Amino acid sequence: MDGGGLRLNMNALDYVLLALYFVTVLGVGFAARRAIRTSVDFFLSGRSLPAWVTGLAFVSANLGALEIIGMAANGAQYGVMTVHYYWIGAVPAMVFLGIVMMPFYYGSKVRSVPEYLRLRFNRPTHLLNAITFAVAQVLIAGVNLYALALVMQALLGWPLWVAIVVGAAIVLVYITIGGLSGAIYNEVLQFFVILAGLIPVTVIGLVKVGGVSGLIALVTVKGLGAPSGDLQYNNAIPLLMRDLLPNGVLGVAVTGLIASFMAGMAANVSGFNTVFTYDIWQAYVRRDRPDDYYLRIGRYATIAAVVIGIGTAFIAAGFSNIMNYIQALFSVFNAPLFGTFIIGMFWKRMSALAGFWSLLSGTVVAVGTYLLYKGGVIHFNSDLEESFWGAGLAFATVAVVAAILTPLTAPERDEDLRGLVYGMGGVDVKGDVLAGDAAWYRSPVLLGVIALVLAVVLYIPVF
């Protein structure tokens, strides 16, 4: 996994498959453009997309650089323990989201986390979260753009900066043309392309190591760790594709990689332009303007996000394992937000002032921990360990600041907290039309329990 000289030897068939994909992507964008007449069409797809489309798009957007390049890089560096991220961390979290959070979220009638923080606390908390969310989106967009450029560099031999600029231009064209609708429909297409690219790598790789039993026999707790030399763990997936796949299948796999990174970056850019336009520009800079004005601002924000993403891609390029970088970002942006959100959701006494300073303090502590680690002031055994500690300290800071400031401020009125604090009322989800499908086999609790049982059953043979 050395950093230099990675090339993917594709033939004419491979390039034809790749070209067909790009033509289709741009075609979908132009087709979606005809449906864009208002800012709601551009940012929210007119709120008219069917559930199966948005569901597949959500899955596709979560098959980006983090999940494909990052998880493979983590496996190469740290070994099978990287599975803990999703197996132990994400599965219970998603079950909790489905059983507890989504009914509460729907009952509160909020459309986004920043909006919830505005209603639960105050406008300064809302603005702080909107700004940090926007910053996080362009930083993660840079990760996806770097991953896209990495594949294009291996494919065409271009310098990294050329690959980054060209990749950004491609994503910009189809997002700007088609808005969120174009991005979502392309992500549905990309879902199937991604699977077509990754399944052959998985199947052929398993055959090479002697099946599942052979894989389990070869798995060790640690990965490559820190061998000396310039190891580029980000190259793990491209190297597997180069060494395992024949031409034709290689073209599909490369297309799947590019599709996944474009889907990830499109999701980041769409998230940025929506929050910037609605939660920052419209809320605090220019209110009560015509709809076409906000549509224009949204397009400008899209261009700005991609341009900034070019810069942040070079930040990501400085990490041999982009998962380390992404986990550092999560510890800075996600951990303080989660702490503020979850405490405010379950503790009605938490005040607006405590909400703002808890979020700000947690973020500052996470950033400070990372900078002290990088500056050599404090020591951790790995970047990954720093992320765990940074996230934990950020969450603890949120809780401590909330506990200190809340008793010093007046309590919020109960009527202002209806639907915003767990157990204090809101919309009756059970009686709502959207909850009309009450078939027992679609019960969130049942499905959540099944997911947890499967996670345990599948976890035991490996560990």
C-alpha positions in Angstrom: 0.0 0.0 0.0 2.8 2.4 -0.8 1.7 5.9 -1.7 3.2 6.1 -5.2 2.7 4.4 -8.5 -0.9 3.1 -8.1 -2.4 2.7 -11.6 -5.6 0.9 -12.7 -5.0 -0.8 -16.1 -8.4 -0.4 -17.8 -9.2 -1.3 -21.4 -11.6 0.1 -23.9 -14.6 -1.8 -22.5 -13.9 -0.4 -19.0 -13.8 3.2 -20.4 -17.0 2.7 -22.3 -18.8 1.6 -19.1 -17.4 4.6 -17.3 -18.4 7.0 -20.1 -22.0 5.6 -20.2 -22.3 6.3 -16.5 -21.3 9.9 -16.8 -23.6 10.5 -19.7 -26.5 9.0 -17.7 -25.7 11.1 -14.6 -25.7 14.3 -16.6 -28.9 13.3 -18.4 -30.7 12.7 -15.1 -29.6 16.2 -14.0 -31.0 17.8 -17.1 -34.2 15.9 -16.8 -34.6 16.9 -13.2 -34.0 20.6 -14.1 -37.3 20.8 -15.8 -39.1 20.2 -12.5 -37.3 23.1 -10.6 -39.5 26.1 -10.4 -39.1 27.2 -6.7 -36.6 27.0 -3.9 -38.5 24.1 -2.4 -38.0 22.2 -5.6 -34.3 22.9 -5.6 -33.6 22.3 -1.9 -36.3 19.7 -0.9 -37.3 18.2 -4.2 -40.7 19.8 -3.8 -41.3 17.3 -0.9 -42.7 15.0 -3.5 -40.3 12.1 -3.9 -41.6 8.6 -3.1 -40.3 7.0 0.0 -38.4 4.2 -1.8 -36.5 6.8 -3.8 -35.4 8.8 -0.8 -34.6 5.6 1.1 -32.3 4.3 -1.6 -30.7 7.7 -1.9 -30.1 7.8 1.8 -28.3 4.4 1.7 -26.3 5.5 -1.4 -25.3 8.8 0.3 -24.0 6.6 3.2 -21.8 4.6 0.8 -19.2 7.3 0.3 -15.6 7.8 1.0 -16.0 7.2 4.8 -17.7 3.8 4.4 -15.7 2.5 1.4 -12.2 4.0 1.4 -12.2 4.9 5.1 -13.4 1.6 6.5 -11.1 -0.4 4.3 -8.2 1.9 5.3 -9.1 1.4 9.0 -9.1 -2.3 8.4 -5.7 -2.2 6.9 -4.2 -0.1 9.7 -6.0 -1.3 12.8 -7.5 -4.7 11.8 -10.9 -6.2 12.3 -11.6 -4.1 15.4 -12.7 -1.4 13.0 -15.9 -3.4 12.6 -16.9 -2.1 16.1 -17.6 1.3 14.5 -20.7 0.0 12.7 -21.5 -3.3 14.3 -21.5 -2.2 17.9 -21.8 1.6 17.4 -24.1 2.2 14.5 -26.6 -0.7 14.9 -27.8 0.1 18.4 -27.7 3.8 17.5 -29.9 3.3 14.5 -32.3 1.1 16.5 -32.5 3.9 19.1 -33.1 6.4 16.3 -36.0 4.4 14.8 -37.7 3.5 18.1 -37.2 6.6 20.2 -35.9 9.5 18.1 -38.0 9.4 15.0 -41.4 9.3 16.7 -40.2 12.2 18.9 -38.8 14.1 16.0 -42.0 13.7 14.0 -44.1 14.6 17.0 -42.2 17.8 17.5 -42.9 18.8 13.9 -39.3 20.0 13.4 -37.6 19.7 10.0 -33.9 19.7 11.1 -31.6 19.6 14.0 -30.8 23.4 13.8 -34.6 24.1 13.8 -35.0 21.9 16.9 -32.3 23.7 18.7 -33.9 27.1 17.9 -37.2 26.0 19.3 -35.8 24.1 22.3 -33.2 26.8 23.2 -32.8 30.0 21.3 -31.6 31.7 18.1 -27.9 31.9 19.1 -27.9 28.1 19.6 -29.6 27.7 16.2 -27.0 29.9 14.5 -24.1 28.3 16.1 -25.3 24.8 15.1 -26.1 26.0 11.5 -22.6 27.4 11.1 -20.8 24.4 12.5 -23.0 22.1 10.4 -22.1 24.0 7.3 -18.4 23.9 8.1 -18.6 20.2 8.7 -20.3 19.6 5.4 -17.7 21.3 3.3 -14.9 19.5 5.2 -16.5 16.1 4.6 -17.2 17.1 1.0 -13.5 17.5 0.7 -13.0 14.0 1.9 -15.3 12.6 -0.8 -13.7 14.8 -3.4 -10.2 13.6 -2.4 -11.3 10.0 -2.7 -12.8 10.7 -6.1 -9.6 12.3 -7.2 -7.6 9.4 -5.9 -9.4 7.0 -8.1 -9.2 9.3 -11.1 -5.5 9.8 -10.5 -5.0 6.0 -10.4 -7.1 5.7 -13.5 -5.6 8.4 -15.7 -2.3 9.2 -14.1 -3.2 12.9 -13.6 -1.6 15.0 -10.9 -3.8 15.1 -7.8 -4.7 18.7 -8.1 -6.0 18.2 -11.7 -8.0 15.2 -10.6 -9.5 17.2 -7.7 -10.5 20.1 -9.9 -12.0 17.9 -12.6 -13.9 15.8 -10.1 -15.3 18.9 -8.5 -16.5 20.3 -11.8 -18.4 17.1 -12.6 -20.2 17.1 -9.3 -20.9 20.8 -9.5 -22.5 20.5 -12.9 -25.0 17.8 -12.0 -26.0 19.3 -8.6 -26.4 22.8 -10.0 -28.4 21.6 -13.0 -30.8 19.2 -11.2 -30.8 20.5 -7.6 -31.7 17.9 -4.9 -34.0 16.0 -7.2 -31.2 15.4 -9.6 -28.8 14.4 -6.8 -31.3 12.0 -5.3 -32.3 10.3 -8.5 -28.6 10.0 -9.4 -28.0 8.5 -6.0 -30.6 5.8 -6.7 -28.7 4.9 -9.8 -25.5 5.1 -7.9 -26.8 2.6 -5.3 -27.0 -0.1 -7.9 -23.7 0.8 -9.5 -21.9 0.8 -6.2 -23.3 -2.7 -5.4 -22.2 -3.9 -8.9 -18.7 -2.6 -8.2 -18.2 -3.9 -4.6 -19.9 -7.3 -4.8 -17.3 -8.7 -7.3 -14.5 -7.5 -5.0 -16.1 -9.2 -2.0 -16.9 -12.5 -3.8 -13.5 -12.9 -5.6 -11.7 -11.8 -2.4 -13.5 -14.4 -0.3 -12.6 -17.1 -2.9 -9.0 -16.1 -2.8 -8.8 -16.5 1.0 -10.7 -19.8 1.1 -14.2 -18.6 1.8 -15.7 -17.2 5.1 -13.8 -19.8 7.2 -10.6 -18.9 5.5 -11.2 -15.2 6.1 -12.0 -15.8 9.8 -8.8 -17.9 10.1 -6.7 -15.0 8.7 -8.3 -12.2 10.6 -6.2 -10.8 13.4 -7.1 -8.2 16.0 -4.5 -5.8 14.7 -4.0 -4.5 11.2 -0.7 -3.3 9.8 -0.4 -0.9 12.7 2.6 1.4 12.2 5.1 -0.4 10.0 7.8 2.0 8.9 7.5 3.5 5.4 5.0 5.6 3.5 1.9 3.4 3.8 -1.2 4.8 2.1 -4.0 2.9 3.7 -6.5 4.8 1.5 -5.2 2.7 -1.4 -6.6 -0.6 0.1 -9.8 -0.8 -2.0 -8.2 0.4 -5.3 -5.4 -2.1 -4.9 -7.9 -4.9 -4.3 -9.8 -3.9 -7.5 -6.6 -3.7 -9.4 -5.3 -7.1 -8.3 -8.6 -9.1 -8.2 -10.8 -8.0 -11.0 -10.6 -8.7 -14.7 -11.2 -6.0 -17.3 -14.9 -5.3 -17.8 -15.6 -6.1 -14.2 -12.9 -3.6 -13.3 -14.7 -0.9 -15.3 -17.9 -1.6 -13.3 -16.0 -1.5 -10.0 -14.2 1.8 -10.8 -17.6 3.3 -11.9 -19.0 2.1 -8.6 -16.2 3.8 -6.7 -16.6 7.1 -8.5 -20.4 6.8 -8.1 -20.1 6.4 -4.4 -17.8 9.4 -3.9 -20.0 11.6 -6.1 -23.0 10.5 -4.1 -21.3 11.4 -0.9 -20.1 14.7 -2.1 -23.5 15.6 -3.5 -25.1 14.8 -0.2 -22.6 17.1 1.6 -23.1 20.0 -0.9 -26.9 19.6 -0.8 -26.8 19.7 3.0 -24.6 22.8 2.9 -26.6 24.8 0.5 -29.9 24.0 2.3 -28.7 25.0 5.7 -26.8 28.0 4.5 -29.7 29.4 2.5 -32.6 28.6 5.0 -30.9 28.5 8.4 -28.3 31.2 7.9 -29.0 33.5 5.0 -32.8 33.7 5.2 -32.9 33.6 9.0 -30.2 36.1 9.8 -29.1 38.0 6.7 -31.9 38.7 4.2 -35.4 37.9 5.4 -38.7 38.1 3.5 -37.2 38.1 0.0 -39.0 36.6 -3.1 -38.6 32.8 -3.6 -36.5 33.2 -6.7 -34.0 35.2 -4.7 -33.4 32.2 -2.3 -33.2 29.9 -5.3 -30.4 32.0 -6.7 -28.6 32.1 -3.3 -28.9 28.3 -3.2 -27.1 28.0 -6.5 -24.4 30.4 -5.4 -24.0 28.4 -2.1 -23.7 25.2 -4.2 -20.8 26.8 -6.2 -19.2 28.1 -3.0 -19.4 24.7 -1.3 -17.7 22.9 -4.3 -15.0 25.6 -4.5 -14.3 25.3 -0.7 -14.4 21.5 -1.1 -11.5 21.8 -3.5 -9.5 23.4 -0.7 -10.6 20.9 2.0 -9.8 18.0 -0.3 -6.1 18.9 0.0 -6.5 18.8 3.8 -7.9 15.2 3.5 -5.0 14.4 1.1 -2.6 14.9 4.1 -4.0 11.8 5.9 -2.8 8.3 4.9 -6.0 7.0 6.5 -9.0 9.3 5.9 -11.0 7.5 8.5 -8.7 9.0 11.2 -9.5 12.5 9.8 -13.2 11.9 9.6 -13.4 10.6 13.1 -11.6 13.7 14.3 -14.2 15.8 12.5 -17.0 13.7 14.1 -15.5 14.3 17.6 -15.4 18.0 17.0 -18.8 18.5 15.4 -21.0 15.6 16.2 -20.2 14.8 19.9 -21.0 18.3 21.3 -24.2 18.5 19.2 -25.3 15.0 20.3 -24.7 15.9 23.9 -26.6 19.2 23.7 -29.5 17.6 21.7 -30.0 14.5 23.9 -29.7 16.3 27.3 -32.1 19.0 26.1 -34.5 16.4 24.8 -34.7 14.5 28.1 -34.1 17.2 30.7 -36.8 19.9 30.6 -35.1 22.1 33.1 -32.1 22.7 30.8 -32.2 26.4 29.9 -31.7 28.2 26.6 -28.5 29.8 27.9 -27.2 26.5 29.1 -27.9 25.0 25.6 -25.8 27.6 23.8 -22.8 27.6 26.1 -22.9 23.8 26.4 -22.7 23.4 22.6 -20.0 26.1 22.3 -17.9 24.7 25.2 -18.1 21.1 24.0 -16.9 22.2 20.6 -14.0 24.2 21.9 -12.9 21.3 24.2 -13.0 18.9 21.2 -11.0 21.3 19.0 -8.5 22.0 21.8 -8.0 18.3 22.5 -7.2 17.7 18.8 -4.8 20.6 18.5 -3.0 19.7 21.7 -2.5 16.2 20.4 -1.3 17.3 17.1 1.1 19.8 18.8 2.6 17.0 20.9 1.4 18.6 24.2 -0.7 15.5 25.1 -0.1 12.0 23.9 -2.5 9.3 22.6 -1.5 5.9 21.1 -3.2 6.7 17.8 -5.3 9.2 16.0 -8.3 6.9 16.6 -7.7 7.0 20.4 -7.6 10.8 20.3 -11.0 10.8 18.5 -12.5 8.7 21.3 -11.1 10.9 24.0 -12.0 14.1 22.2 -15.6 13.0 21.7 -15.9 11.8 25.3 -14.5 15.0 26.7 -16.7 17.1 24.5 -19.8 15.2 25.7 -18.7 15.4 29.3 -18.1 19.2 28.9 -21.7 19.6 27.5 -23.1 17.8 30.5 -21.0 19.7 33.1 -21.7 23.1 31.6 -25.4 22.4 31.4 -25.5 21.2 35.0 -23.7 24.4 36.2 -25.5 27.0 34.2 -29.1 25.6 34.3 -29.7 26.3 38.1 -28.4 29.8 37.6 -31.1 30.6 35.0 -34.9 30.8 35.0 -36.7 27.6 33.9 -38.5 27.5 30.6 -42.3 27.6 30.5 -43.9 24.2 30.1 -46.0 25.5 27.3 -42.9 26.5 25.3 -41.5 22.9 25.7 -44.5 21.0 24.4 -43.3 18.5 21.8 -39.7 19.5 22.4 -38.9 17.5 25.5 -39.6 13.8 25.8 -42.8 13.1 27.6 -44.2 16.6 27.3 -46.7 16.0 24.5 -46.7 16.8 20.8 -48.4 15.3 17.8 -50.1 12.0 18.4 -48.1 9.8 16.0 -50.4 6.7 16.5 -53.4 8.7 15.3 -51.6 10.3 12.4 -52.1 9.2 8.8 -48.4 8.5 8.3 -48.7 5.9 11.1 -51.7 4.3 9.4 -49.8 1.2 8.4 -50.1 -0.6 11.7 -49.3 -4.1 10.5 -47.4 -6.0 13.2 -44.6 -7.0 11.0 -43.7 -3.3 10.3 -43.5 -2.4 14.0 -40.3 -0.4 14.6 -39.9 -2.2 17.9 -40.0 -5.6 16.3 -37.7 -4.6 13.5 -35.3 -3.0 15.9 -35.2 -6.2 18.1 -34.6 -8.3 15.0 -31.7 -6.0 14.0 -30.1 -6.3 17.4 -30.5 -10.1 17.5 -28.9 -10.4 14.0 -26.1 -8.1 15.0 -25.3 -10.3 18.0 -25.6 -13.6 16.1 -23.4 -12.4 13.3 -20.9 -10.9 15.7 -20.2 -14.0 17.7 -18.5 -16.2 15.0 -16.0 -13.4 14.2 -15.2 -12.3 17.8 
